[in-house]
Amino acid sequence: MKRALITGAHGFIGQNLARFLSAQGQSVAGLGHGAWPEFRTCGVSTWVNGEIDHGNLDAIAAMHGSPDTIFHLAGGSLVALSF
């Protein structure tokens, strides 16, 4: 089984990608901000709330295994601040 990691999995695009990958038979881990008790309903098997840093990436690898693919969808959601 292939393993995917989605940064920003809690966002709109991340949730839809997680559902798609899970439906294709992939095991999906997510990393991002916010408490997300219902992450499994979106096809995410492992959720880590936090920054994209060595500690959290190591924690995901320990819980989920090393990903075959990483989708980097994390980012700010306030358009005005991005300018």
N, C-alpha and C positions, 0 to 999 in steps of 0.2 A: 504494500500500500504506500502510495506517495504521501509525503508530508509537506504541507504548506504553512508558511508563517505570513500573517497579514498584520502589518503595522497600521494602526488606524481602523482596526476591524469593527470598532464600535460605531463608526460613522456610516452614513447612508450607503456609499459605494462599497465599503468594507463588508457590511452586513450582507449585501446582495452577492458579492463575490464569494463570501464564506458559504452561503446557501448553495451557490452554483457548484463550487468545488466539492463540497460535502456530497451533493447529489451525484457527482461524478466518481464518488468513491474515495476521495482524498481525505486524509485526516488534517484538520485545520486547527492551528494555534493562533491566538490573537494577542496583540500587545497594543496598549493604548491607555488613554486616561478615562477614569470614571469607574465607579462601582457598576457592575453589570451582572446581576444575579441570574438573568435569563439568557446568558450567552449561548447555552446549548440549543435554544430554540432556533438559532440562526446557523446551526451546523458547526459551531466552534466547540472543540473538545477541551481546549485548554485556554484559559484567559489569564493574563497578567496585567494588572493595573499599574502603570508606571511609565517611566521614561525609557527610551531606546538607549540602553547602556549595557555594558559588559555583564553586570550582575543579573539584569533581567533576561538578557539573551542566554546566559548560562543556565538560569532557572528554567527557561522554556526548553532548552536542549535536554536538561535532566528529566523534566516531566514528560516531554513530548517526543524527544529524539531530535536530531539535527534535521532541519528542513531541507527538502529537495529544491524548493522554490520559495523565494521571498517576494511578497508584493508590498511595496512601500507606499502606503496611502495616507500616512500620518501627515497632519499639517494643521495650520490654524484655520478656523472657520469664519473669522471676521474679515471680510474682504477689505473694509476700509483700513484696517491695521496692516494689511499686507502691502499697501502702497507706501 
